[in-house]
Amino acid sequence: MTADRRSVLLVSHDTRHDVHELAAEVARALRDSDVDVRVCDDDGLAGGETTDWIVVPADEEAADGAELVVVLGGDGTILRGAERARHGDVPLLGVNLGHVGFLAEAEREAVDDVVRAIVERQWHVEERTALDVAVLVGGRIVHRTWALNEVSLEKAARERMVDVLVGIDGRPLSRWGCDGVVCATPTGSTAYAFSAGGPVVWPEVEALLVVPISAHALFARPLVVSPHSVIALELPDESSAAVMWADGRRAIDLPPRARVEVRRSTQPVRLARLSQAPFTDRLVAKFNLPVDGWRGRR
């Protein structure tokens, strides 16, 4: 690749053969339009001999300098693509090959339109709130990570609840005996937080969510807090084992007295959008919501 050549990084579902065939079609169409396609050497696409793409090391710089990270798969694969895109602050464009696919911009049947939009640079970028996460033990930071959808603190043993002390902006709020706590972005409000009983929040709303999971407490309702707030989840001395997950992909075991601090990241995630469709329409389509009989203006 030369400095003046266009390129994208292609990320696909690891194991599905039909996805690999589609990826080859996409790569061939982009290559024929003078757009280089990269794939990471740990991706299932990297095997075999082909001239459809260029294999690059699977490190944090894999997408640096690319125009887009193009993902073929469900939300889990798109979250993997977001990890590739983050270092270079590259926009992420998802084609849904999963079930709901809230993070995706297009469905499989529209893949030709996606290729055309990439070639013609017909996309706009939407910035989504991300989370910065720090794990502290004894007042010392032992781990840092980030998340697009959510960070969850969960019990490690099925048969035991975990005690969590919840604080907001340096002040204690409550103590929950629960299965866990989800801290989510508006983007993540339709993911794990939604399954735990949290509200759906429009992506442009600036806020953070705190959603307890099966909490045994009088006050255990989902919370919507300021985007400038710092959420603290502390494990007391007698707490049972717990684990923290970032976007359901990166985990760290938490010892008693560990503290997890969650705040809005200064670096948003950039999603490439092909249309200006309102979030309401996306919600209706993804959840197949009943709207027959609506008499409002179309």
C-alpha positions as CSV (number, residue, x, y, z in Angstrom):
1,M,0.0,0.0,0.0
2,T,1.3,3.4,-0.9
3,A,0.4,6.6,1.1
4,D,-1.9,7.9,-1.6
5,R,-4.0,4.7,-2.0
6,R,-7.3,4.3,-0.4
7,S,-7.8,1.4,2.0
8,V,-10.3,-0.2,4.5
9,L,-9.8,-2.8,7.2
10,L,-12.2,-5.7,6.8
11,V,-13.4,-7.6,9.9
12,S,-15.7,-10.6,9.7
13,H,-17.3,-13.3,11.8
14,D,-14.5,-15.8,12.6
15,T,-16.0,-19.1,11.9
16,R,-18.9,-18.8,9.4
17,H,-18.0,-20.0,5.9
18,D,-20.8,-18.1,4.3
19,V,-19.5,-14.9,5.8
20,H,-16.0,-15.6,4.4
21,E,-17.5,-16.0,0.9
22,L,-19.3,-12.7,1.3
23,A,-16.1,-11.0,2.5
24,A,-14.3,-12.2,-0.6
25,E,-17.0,-10.7,-2.8
26,V,-16.8,-7.4,-0.9
27,A,-13.0,-7.3,-1.1
28,R,-13.0,-8.2,-4.8
29,A,-15.5,-5.4,-5.6
30,L,-13.5,-2.8,-3.5
31,R,-10.2,-3.9,-5.1
32,D,-11.7,-3.5,-8.6
33,S,-12.5,0.1,-7.6
34,D,-8.9,0.7,-6.4
35,V,-9.6,0.5,-2.7
36,D,-7.1,-1.7,-0.9
37,V,-8.6,-4.2,1.6
38,R,-6.7,-5.2,4.8
39,V,-7.4,-8.2,7.0
40,C,-5.7,-9.1,10.3
41,D,-3.5,-12.1,10.5
42,D,-5.6,-13.6,13.3
43,D,-8.8,-13.3,11.3
44,G,-10.3,-16.4,9.7
45,L,-10.0,-14.5,6.4
46,A,-6.2,-14.5,6.5
47,G,-5.8,-18.2,5.7
48,G,-5.4,-19.4,2.1
49,E,-3.9,-17.8,-0.9
50,T,-5.8,-14.8,-2.4
51,T,-5.0,-11.4,-3.9
52,D,-8.3,-9.9,-2.7
53,W,-6.7,-8.5,0.5
54,I,-3.5,-7.6,2.2
55,V,-2.8,-9.4,5.5
56,V,-1.5,-7.1,8.3
57,P,-0.5,-7.8,11.9
58,A,-3.3,-8.0,14.4
59,D,-2.2,-5.2,16.6
60,E,-3.7,-1.9,17.7
61,E,-2.4,-0.2,14.6
62,A,-4.1,-2.5,12.1
63,A,-6.6,0.1,11.0
64,D,-4.4,3.2,11.2
65,G,-4.6,5.3,8.0
66,A,-7.6,3.4,6.7
67,E,-10.8,5.2,5.7
68,L,-13.1,2.7,7.4
69,V,-13.2,-0.5,9.4
70,V,-15.9,-2.5,7.6
71,V,-17.5,-5.3,9.7
72,L,-19.5,-8.3,8.4
73,G,-21.2,-9.9,11.3
74,G,-23.4,-9.3,14.3
75,D,-23.0,-6.9,17.2
76,G,-20.3,-9.1,18.7
77,T,-18.2,-8.9,15.6
78,I,-18.8,-5.1,15.3
79,L,-17.5,-4.7,18.9
80,R,-14.4,-6.6,17.8
81,G,-14.1,-4.2,14.9
82,A,-14.4,-1.3,17.3
83,E,-11.3,-2.6,19.1
84,R,-9.4,-2.5,15.8
85,A,-10.6,1.0,14.9
86,R,-10.0,2.7,18.2
87,H,-6.2,3.4,18.1
88,G,-6.5,5.1,14.7
89,D,-9.8,6.8,15.5
90,V,-11.2,5.2,12.3
91,P,-15.0,5.2,11.6
92,L,-16.7,1.8,11.8
93,L,-19.3,0.6,9.3
94,G,-21.2,-2.6,10.1
95,V,-23.2,-4.9,7.8
96,N,-25.5,-7.0,10.0
97,L,-25.2,-10.8,9.5
98,G,-26.5,-11.6,13.0
99,H,-29.8,-11.3,14.7
100,V,-30.7,-7.8,15.9
101,G,-27.6,-6.0,14.9
102,F,-28.2,-2.6,16.6
103,L,-24.7,-1.3,15.8
104,A,-24.9,-2.2,12.1
105,E,-25.7,0.3,9.4
106,A,-27.0,-2.1,6.8
107,E,-28.4,-5.6,6.3
108,R,-26.8,-8.3,4.2
109,E,-29.1,-7.8,1.2
110,A,-27.8,-4.2,0.9
111,V,-24.1,-5.2,0.7
112,D,-23.8,-4.0,-2.9
113,D,-25.1,-0.5,-1.8
114,V,-22.6,-0.5,1.0
115,V,-19.7,-1.2,-1.4
116,R,-21.0,1.5,-3.7
117,A,-21.2,4.0,-0.8
118,I,-17.6,3.2,0.2
119,V,-16.3,3.6,-3.3
120,E,-18.1,6.9,-3.7
121,R,-17.3,8.1,-0.1
122,Q,-21.1,8.5,0.5
123,W,-21.1,8.2,4.3
124,H,-21.2,10.6,7.3
125,V,-19.7,10.0,10.7
126,E,-21.7,9.9,13.9
127,E,-19.9,10.1,17.3
128,R,-21.0,7.8,20.1
129,T,-20.2,8.1,23.8
130,A,-17.6,5.5,25.0
131,L,-16.6,4.6,28.6
132,D,-13.2,4.8,30.3
133,V,-12.8,2.3,33.0
134,A,-10.2,2.0,35.8
135,V,-9.9,-0.9,38.3
136,L,-8.2,0.1,41.6
137,V,-7.0,-2.2,44.4
138,G,-5.6,-0.5,47.5
139,G,-6.0,2.9,45.9
140,R,-3.7,1.9,43.0
141,I,-4.9,1.5,39.4
142,V,-4.2,-2.1,38.3
143,H,-6.1,-2.2,35.0
144,R,-7.6,0.2,32.5
145,T,-9.9,-0.4,29.6
146,W,-12.7,1.1,27.6
147,A,-16.2,0.1,26.3
148,L,-18.6,1.2,23.6
149,N,-21.8,-0.5,25.0
150,E,-21.2,-1.3,28.7
151,V,-19.1,-2.3,31.6
152,S,-20.5,-5.0,33.9
153,L,-19.5,-6.1,37.3
154,E,-20.9,-9.6,37.8
155,K,-20.8,-12.4,40.4
156,A,-18.2,-15.1,39.6
157,A,-20.1,-18.0,41.2
158,R,-23.6,-18.9,40.1
159,E,-24.8,-19.9,43.6
160,R,-23.8,-16.6,45.3
161,M,-24.8,-13.0,45.0
162,V,-22.2,-10.3,45.0
163,D,-22.3,-7.2,47.3
164,V,-21.7,-4.0,45.5
165,L,-21.4,-0.5,47.1
166,V,-22.4,2.0,44.5
167,G,-21.2,5.6,44.5
168,I,-21.8,8.6,42.2
169,D,-19.5,11.6,42.0
170,G,-17.6,10.7,45.2
171,R,-20.7,10.1,47.3
172,P,-22.1,6.7,48.4
173,L,-25.5,5.9,46.9
174,S,-26.5,2.4,48.0
175,R,-25.4,-1.2,48.7
176,W,-26.9,-3.9,46.5
177,G,-26.8,-7.7,47.0
178,C,-27.2,-8.6,43.3
179,D,-26.1,-10.7,40.4
180,G,-24.2,-7.6,39.1
181,V,-24.3,-4.0,37.9
182,V,-24.2,-2.7,34.4
183,C,-22.8,0.7,33.5
184,A,-23.8,1.6,30.0
185,T,-23.7,4.3,27.4
186,P,-26.8,5.4,25.4
187,T,-25.5,3.1,22.6
188,G,-25.4,0.2,25.0
189,S,-28.9,0.9,26.4
190,T,-30.3,-1.5,23.8
191,A,-27.8,-4.3,24.7
192,Y,-27.0,-5.8,28.1
193,A,-28.6,-2.9,30.0
194,F,-31.8,-3.4,28.2
195,S,-31.9,-7.1,29.1
196,A,-31.3,-6.1,32.7
197,G,-34.4,-3.8,32.7
198,G,-32.8,-0.5,31.9
199,P,-34.4,2.2,29.7
200,V,-33.8,2.7,26.0
201,V,-31.9,6.0,25.6
202,W,-31.6,7.8,22.3
203,P,-27.9,7.9,21.1
204,E,-27.7,11.7,21.0
205,V,-28.7,12.0,24.7
206,E,-25.6,12.7,26.8
207,A,-26.0,10.5,29.8
208,L,-24.6,7.3,31.5
209,L,-26.7,4.4,32.8
210,V,-26.4,2.4,36.0
211,V,-28.6,-0.8,36.0
212,P,-28.6,-3.4,38.8
213,I,-29.0,-7.0,37.9
214,S,-31.5,-8.9,40.1
215,A,-30.8,-6.8,43.1
216,H,-32.2,-7.7,46.5
217,A,-32.8,-4.1,47.8
218,L,-35.7,-1.7,48.3
219,F,-34.0,0.9,46.1
220,A,-32.7,-0.9,43.1
221,R,-34.0,1.0,40.0
222,P,-32.1,1.8,36.9
223,L,-30.4,5.2,37.1
224,V,-29.6,7.8,34.4
225,V,-26.8,10.1,35.5
226,S,-24.9,13.0,34.2
227,P,-22.4,12.3,31.4
228,H,-19.9,14.1,33.6
229,S,-20.5,11.8,36.6
230,V,-18.0,9.3,37.9
231,I,-19.6,5.9,38.8
232,A,-17.9,3.8,41.4
233,L,-18.6,0.2,42.1
234,E,-16.8,-1.1,45.2
235,L,-16.5,-4.7,46.6
236,P,-16.6,-4.8,50.4
237,D,-14.2,-6.9,52.5
238,E,-16.6,-9.8,52.8
239,S,-17.6,-9.8,49.1
240,S,-17.7,-13.0,47.1
241,A,-15.7,-13.3,43.9
242,A,-16.6,-11.0,41.1
243,V,-15.5,-10.4,37.5
244,M,-15.6,-7.2,35.4
245,W,-16.5,-7.4,31.6
246,A,-16.0,-4.6,29.1
247,D,-18.4,-5.0,26.1
248,G,-18.7,-8.7,27.0
249,R,-15.3,-9.2,25.4
250,R,-12.5,-8.3,27.9
251,A,-12.6,-9.6,31.5
252,I,-10.7,-9.1,34.7
253,D,-11.2,-10.9,38.0
254,L,-11.9,-8.6,40.9
255,P,-10.7,-9.3,44.4
256,P,-12.5,-8.1,47.6
257,R,-12.1,-4.4,48.2
258,A,-11.6,-3.7,44.5
259,R,-13.0,-0.5,43.1
260,V,-14.2,0.0,39.5
261,E,-14.5,3.6,38.3
262,V,-16.4,4.4,35.2
263,R,-16.6,7.7,33.4
264,R,-17.2,9.0,29.9
265,S,-14.2,8.7,27.6
266,T,-12.7,11.8,26.0
267,Q,-12.5,9.7,22.8
268,P,-15.9,8.7,21.3
269,V,-16.4,5.8,18.9
270,R,-17.1,7.0,15.3
271,L,-19.8,5.1,13.4
272,A,-20.1,5.5,9.7
273,R,-23.7,6.1,8.6
274,L,-25.2,5.8,5.1
275,S,-28.5,7.4,5.8
276,Q,-30.1,10.0,8.1
277,A,-32.9,7.6,9.4
278,P,-34.1,8.6,12.9
279,F,-33.4,6.3,15.8
280,T,-37.1,5.7,16.2
281,D,-37.2,3.9,12.8
282,R,-34.2,1.8,13.8
283,L,-35.8,0.8,17.0
284,V,-39.0,-0.2,15.3
285,A,-37.2,-2.2,12.7
286,K,-34.8,-4.0,15.0
287,F,-37.4,-5.0,17.6
288,N,-40.2,-5.5,15.0
289,L,-42.4,-3.2,17.1
290,P,-46.1,-3.0,16.2
291,V,-47.0,0.4,14.6
292,D,-49.9,-0.6,12.4
293,G,-52.6,2.1,12.6
294,W,-50.3,5.0,13.1
295,R,-52.0,8.1,11.6
296,G,-49.2,10.6,12.1
297,R,-47.3,12.3,9.3
298,R,-45.0,9.9,7.4
